[in-house]
Amino acid sequence: MSAKVTGLGHIGFYVHDLDLMMDFYGNFMGMTLTKIGPLGAFFSADPEGCDHEIALINGRASVEDPHWIQQISMRVETLDDLRDFKRRILERGYQLDRIVTHASAIGCYFRDPENNPTEVFWLTGHTSWAQVGIPIDIDQADDAVMADVQRSYDAVKDVQMGKPSGPETVAAIRDLTEAVVASR
């Protein structure tokens, strides 16, 4: 049987005024700011259970701009489920955008049949409050995948919830990303 998603993980959308939207989700909706960086801000209603359910991403040209969905993300149960999705994405000819480790998860980003940005992700067991996306090869053996995840986690583990990554962490993320790209 083919892998299936186990639930909605989060929705990302482009925002025009990040500060305004952060105030809305943080103060009006009462959610917790969990991750913040140059990309935008992430919020969770239950940060212990889920590191984010809303991702506010910089980049909406105006509030009249109809292109506001950044991605719809859904969880899978296992690393093998993620691999199965990758295989089926390629078999169907869907556009595979990237596969990255976020330290806390591995995300497989692709386009659905109508070109909507979609992610399926698997939780790695680590908690990470950094905005990070380092390319990863999930076709490696499990121990090699987890070694790559661990290297990513080691680079970002000191980032605190709701705080931006410091310059050392940003440099470590950049170095890991460059090393992966150079090895391909």
Secondary structure, DSSP 8 states (H G I E B T S, - for coil): ------EEEEEEEEES-HHHHHHIIIIIS--EEEEEETTEEEEES-TTT-S-SEEEEE--S-TT-S--EEEEEEEESSHHHHHHHHHHHHHHT--EEEEEE-SSEEEEEEE-TT--EEEEEEE-S----S---EE--TTS-HHHHHHHHHHHHHHHTT--TTS---HHHHHHHHHHHHHHHHH-
